[in-house]
Amino acid sequence: MRVTQGMISQNSLRNISKSYEKLSKINEQAQTGKRFTKTSDDPVAAVKSLQYSTALFRNEQYKNNLNEAQNWIDTSETSVTEIIDIMSNIRDKVLDAANGTKQPEDLAAIGVEIGQMKNQIIDAMNTQMLGKFVFNGTNTNVKPVVENADGTYTFNFENYTDANAVQANISDGITLNVNSNPISAFGGQANGQNVIEMLTDLENSLKNGTFANSDDALGSIDQFKEVMSAERSDLGARSNRVDLVGSRLTSQFQVLKNAKSDNEDVESEKAILDLLQQETVNRAALATTAKVIQPSLVDFLR
């Protein structure tokens, strides 16, 4: 087959065009630091990159869920600890009132103090986080303990069931109850009363200047504190679990980030060297083509 000048020109132009396309791609990689900017550049790597991005997004969402869970658990644990401490102070007041030397007015003064501490406990029961009551499960807009105009109380937390548990998705297929069971957090019941009912009776008895059942009061207080302490321990165990899952998610994030970088990033030094090399190839191709392709009949006859 006879090779014409036209065929040489077409082949030369086609090869130069391909060379410029490669130069453009390498230049783009050097500027962006990425192996590809669209799916068609490398479909397999692009699919992997999408999978890594999805995994990183899920990882970030799990970490956000963990942060919210930790805040909820920490808030609950702090409030339960506060209630336990107040109950310890009330126990000391009961022991003081039961020593047999107190006059009616002294007992009444102790009753007033216990009434104030009872109010502090109610405030702790009604703890909020970001405007949500933390001790009523999913009923976050319902106040656990409401004081009525007549001095009585409505105990909304006693309607709590396991169905009201607040759950957080903290990892693939793993959920965690982040709220405290208010019935346990507030000590359950002793002698058929919850802690507020017991303290109200204790307060009124002391204010009346009488105090005949110190042993019963001390026993109830100890029973309430025992149940509260068990709930606090459970909250502490869940807090530790959140820490462990958080550490694992942080490690996974770094692994995914590195894998994504390996899949789509280019080494800047290599990209620059490839760019310089391709520029040299282009210049050589242009120089060679200029000698092979004769621009005129006169040049061809030389």
Salt bridges, closest charged atoms under 4 A:
ASP41 OD1 - LYS38 NZ 3.38
ASP42 OD2 - ARG35 NH2 3.06
GLU60 OE1 - LYS63 NZ 3.72
ASP96 OD1 - LYS102 NZ 3.30
GLU113 OE1 - LYS93 NZ 2.91
ASP172 OD1 - ARG58 NH2 2.68
GLU203 OE1 - LYS118 NZ 2.96
GLU203 OE2 - LYS207 NZ 2.74
ASP222 OD1 - ARG91 NE 2.70
GLU231 OE2 - ARG238 NH2 3.64
ASP234 OD2 - ARG238 NH2 2.84
GLU264 OE2 - LYS34 NZ 3.04
GLU264 OE2 - LYS260 NZ 2.87
ASP265 OD1 - LYS34 NZ 2.73
ASP274 OD2 - LYS270 NZ 2.90
ASP299 OD1 - ARG302 NH1 3.05
